[in-house]
Amino acid sequence: MEEAIINVLELSIWSGIAAVGFGILFNIPRKTILVVFFLGFAAGLVKFLLIHFNVNIVLSSLVAASFVGILSSPLAHKVHHPPVVFSIPAVIPMIPGYYAYETVLSIMSFTFMEKGSPERVELIVSIFYNGFTTLFILIAITIGVSLPLLLSRKETVKKADDK
């Protein structure tokens, strides 16, 4: 059990580091780097803890992205930057590269396989399983980040002054 917890913490730290890397790539302000790391770490922690307890990866991604979306709004007021500045880099490490890669690999193998081969059915199953898993994880991340931000959106001071 201890080894599993250490593994989850290690994966979470790497998620935070990856989030900071994407944030720097997107040229985020220096003030937000620690917030991006914290949100990336928290997203990784939630996702990998849920996966450790045998929760589906799509649902784990939805919960982790929602966690980031919910925390982004109050953190935005503390750091004085829009929540998108640090919520998007924090969830980018959750993009399912493995499933996308397996989908493309299965499509390529299927394309160059003989028509009578019995392995074609396995490849079709792999294409659909990995492809739909990729799609559903991407939808879960999108909904998880955007819905809390849209629901918690408040009027800014600038908009209130214009009225």
C-alpha positions as CSV (number, residue, x, y, z in Angstrom):
1,M,0.0,0.0,0.0
2,E,2.8,2.4,0.8
3,E,4.5,1.8,-2.5
4,A,1.2,2.6,-4.3
5,I,0.9,5.9,-2.4
6,I,4.4,6.8,-3.3
7,N,3.7,5.9,-6.9
8,V,0.6,8.1,-7.0
9,L,2.5,11.0,-5.4
10,E,5.4,10.6,-7.9
11,L,2.9,10.7,-10.8
12,S,1.2,13.7,-9.3
13,I,4.5,15.6,-8.9
14,W,5.3,14.8,-12.6
15,S,1.9,16.1,-13.6
16,G,2.6,19.3,-11.8
17,I,6.0,19.6,-13.5
18,A,4.4,18.9,-16.9
19,A,1.7,21.5,-16.2
20,V,4.4,24.1,-15.4
21,G,6.2,23.1,-18.7
22,F,3.0,23.7,-20.7
23,G,2.4,26.9,-18.8
24,I,5.8,28.2,-19.6
25,L,5.3,27.2,-23.2
26,F,2.1,29.3,-23.2
27,N,4.0,32.2,-21.7
28,I,2.0,32.5,-18.5
29,P,3.0,35.2,-16.0
30,R,5.6,34.3,-13.4
31,K,3.2,34.9,-10.5
32,T,1.1,32.0,-11.7
33,I,3.8,29.3,-12.0
34,L,3.3,28.0,-8.5
35,V,-0.5,28.0,-8.9
36,V,-0.1,26.0,-12.2
37,F,2.1,23.5,-10.4
38,F,-0.3,23.2,-7.5
39,L,-3.3,22.6,-9.8
40,G,-1.4,20.2,-12.0
41,F,-0.3,18.3,-9.0
42,A,-3.8,18.3,-7.5
43,A,-5.3,17.1,-10.8
44,G,-2.8,14.3,-11.0
45,L,-3.3,13.3,-7.4
46,V,-7.1,13.2,-7.8
47,K,-7.0,11.3,-11.1
48,F,-4.3,8.7,-10.1
49,L,-5.9,8.1,-6.6
50,L,-9.2,7.4,-8.3
51,I,-7.6,5.1,-10.8
52,H,-5.7,3.4,-7.9
53,F,-9.1,2.6,-6.4
54,N,-10.4,1.1,-9.7
55,V,-12.5,4.1,-10.9
56,N,-12.8,4.3,-14.7
57,I,-10.2,6.6,-16.3
58,V,-12.9,8.7,-18.0
59,L,-14.7,9.4,-14.7
60,S,-11.3,9.9,-13.0
61,S,-10.4,12.5,-15.6
62,L,-13.8,14.2,-15.3
63,V,-13.5,14.5,-11.5
64,A,-9.9,15.7,-11.7
65,A,-10.7,18.3,-14.3
66,S,-13.7,19.5,-12.4
67,F,-11.5,19.8,-9.3
68,V,-9.2,22.1,-11.3
69,G,-12.1,24.1,-12.6
70,I,-13.6,24.5,-9.2
71,L,-10.3,25.6,-7.6
72,S,-9.4,28.0,-10.5
73,S,-12.0,30.6,-9.8
74,P,-11.0,31.4,-6.2
75,L,-7.3,31.1,-7.0
76,A,-7.9,33.6,-9.9
77,H,-9.1,36.2,-7.4
78,K,-6.1,35.6,-5.1
79,V,-3.5,35.8,-7.9
80,H,-5.3,38.5,-9.9
81,H,-5.2,36.6,-13.3
82,P,-7.9,34.9,-15.3
83,P,-8.6,31.3,-14.3
84,V,-7.9,30.1,-17.8
85,V,-4.3,31.1,-17.4
86,F,-3.6,28.3,-14.9
87,S,-6.5,25.9,-15.4
88,I,-5.7,24.9,-19.0
89,P,-2.0,24.2,-18.5
90,A,-3.0,22.1,-15.4
91,V,-5.2,19.7,-17.3
92,I,-3.1,19.3,-20.5
93,P,-1.0,16.5,-18.9
94,M,-4.3,14.6,-18.6
95,I,-4.7,14.4,-22.3
96,P,-4.7,10.6,-23.2
97,G,-1.7,10.3,-25.5
98,Y,-1.4,6.5,-24.9
99,Y,-4.9,5.8,-26.1
100,A,-4.6,8.1,-29.1
101,Y,-1.3,6.4,-30.0
102,E,-2.8,3.0,-29.8
103,T,-5.7,4.1,-31.9
104,V,-3.4,5.4,-34.7
105,L,-1.2,2.3,-34.4
106,S,-4.2,0.0,-34.8
107,I,-5.5,1.9,-37.8
108,M,-2.1,1.7,-39.5
109,S,-1.8,-2.0,-38.8
110,F,-5.4,-2.6,-40.0
111,T,-4.7,-0.7,-43.2
112,F,-1.7,-2.8,-44.2
113,M,-3.1,-6.2,-43.1
114,E,-4.3,-8.9,-45.5
115,K,-8.0,-9.0,-46.0
116,G,-8.5,-12.6,-44.8
117,S,-6.4,-12.3,-41.6
118,P,-8.3,-13.2,-38.4
119,E,-6.4,-10.5,-36.5
120,R,-8.5,-7.8,-38.3
121,V,-11.4,-8.2,-35.8
122,E,-9.0,-7.6,-32.9
123,L,-7.6,-4.5,-34.6
124,I,-11.2,-3.2,-35.2
125,V,-12.0,-3.7,-31.5
126,S,-8.7,-2.0,-30.6
127,I,-9.4,1.0,-32.9
128,F,-12.9,1.5,-31.4
129,Y,-12.0,0.9,-27.8
130,N,-8.9,3.2,-27.8
131,G,-10.5,5.8,-30.1
132,F,-13.7,6.1,-28.0
133,T,-11.7,6.1,-24.8
134,T,-9.6,9.0,-26.1
135,L,-12.7,10.9,-27.2
136,F,-14.5,10.4,-23.9
137,I,-11.5,11.5,-21.9
138,L,-11.1,14.6,-24.0
139,I,-14.8,15.4,-23.5
140,A,-14.6,14.7,-19.8
141,I,-11.6,17.1,-19.5
142,T,-13.4,19.8,-21.5
143,I,-16.6,19.6,-19.5
144,G,-14.7,19.2,-16.2
145,V,-12.7,22.4,-16.7
146,S,-15.2,24.6,-18.5
147,L,-18.5,23.9,-16.6
148,P,-17.3,25.0,-13.1
149,L,-15.6,28.1,-14.7
150,L,-18.9,29.0,-16.5
151,L,-21.1,28.4,-13.5
152,S,-18.9,30.4,-11.1
153,R,-18.2,33.3,-13.4
154,K,-18.7,36.6,-11.7
155,E,-19.0,40.1,-13.1
156,T,-15.7,41.9,-13.1
157,V,-15.2,45.3,-11.7
158,K,-14.6,46.7,-15.2
159,K,-18.0,45.4,-16.4
160,A,-19.8,46.8,-13.4
161,D,-18.3,50.3,-14.0
162,D,-19.5,50.3,-17.6
163,K,-23.2,50.1,-16.6
